[in-house]
Amino acid sequence: MDVDTGDARPSAPQISTPARVLLFGGTGTIGQAVLSELSARGHQVTCVGRPRSAQPDAAMPPGTKLLPADISDEEILRNQIFNSEPFDAVISCLASRTGTPADAWAIDYKANSTLLKIAKDVGVPQFILLSAICVQKPKLEFQKAKLAFEAELTTSGLTYSIIRPTAYFKSLSGQLNRLKAGKPFLVFGNGRLTACKPISNRDLAAFISDCLIKPALQDRILPIGGPGDALTPLDQGELLFEKLKLAPKFRQVPPKLLTTIANGLSLGGYLVPSLKAKAELARIGHYYATESMLVWDEKTRRYDANATQAYGTETLSDHYERLVSGEIADERRDHAVF
């Protein structure tokens, strides 16, 4: 299913095909999918990754190369990365690993802001950003950091695309082992407080790659989800039980529990500063337990599943099938709630 995005601004430049793409965050879960998709489409990709997580060049898709670099070092980025060759576009899949304030402002804002500044200076005409749909109702520091950079990008003069995915399959897959062990599926409240249209890594990577060459996807903020109806946590649990061929069994967790934990950690932070970061993690958990990952309608003050555009072919049911069979593994890394 494709996405209806309307008409694009007529001044958006057309880049060459194959494009010369500078990809940041290409060693992360989504970034790897973007790298593979770009390579499969024949684009010339230079991937910049953290030195400690960088893969050897032999592991890279054909026609791509990896340049390890510290993304906080502007001089290295400018002289060794951006000036290594001319580029048609920058794609940033950078995201803070924890979402804590210091991490968020360092990566979601400052690192991206530095990339944008250098891109403008050296004449890169296009910048594609992987953001998040939760910035629609910013209550957390990482959301504010993302929005601060989005504002810079939209006024930069570069052709831009800001992609705001709804939810990732990996973030909805963390309870498989609980269920295998005979434990109940945990839901906040009655399991229907929130909903989302999750999108697969591969479909999201295809959508991001489309932004390179499709004018209708340029100079726009693009909320995007996967195919099918919006799913509540209760729906997700029932689907996973079905794949495991087990009788559904749920346990309700009050969202206020996370608020209580956050408040307690905040108070403790006056004595032990490190607890403040943990308090933010609890607030992040509460946000996702009570806010849907769908388009927010400011007029009605409600989330709108129908207004949340769908793209791709892979469903959460497909993902759960592969997860249960052992074909794929849990990819949550630092993004686990349960």
Secondary structure, 3 states (H helix, E strand, C coil): CCCCCCCCCCCCCCCCCCCEEEEECCCCHHHHHHHHHHHHCCCEEEEEECCCCCCCHHHCCCCEEEEECCCCCHHHHHHHHHHHCCCCEEEECCCCCCCCHHHHHHHHHHHHHHHHHHHHHHCCCEEEEECCHHHHCCCCHHHHHHHHHHHHHHCCCCEEEEEEECCEHHHHCCCHHHHHCCCCEEEECCCCCCCECCECHHHHHHHHHHHHHCHHHCCEEEEEECCCCCECHHHHHHHHHHHHCCCCCEEEECCHHHHHHHHHHHHHCCCCCHHHHHHHHHHHHHHHHHCCECEEECCCCEEECCCCCECCCCCHHHHHHHHHHCCCCCCCHHHCCC
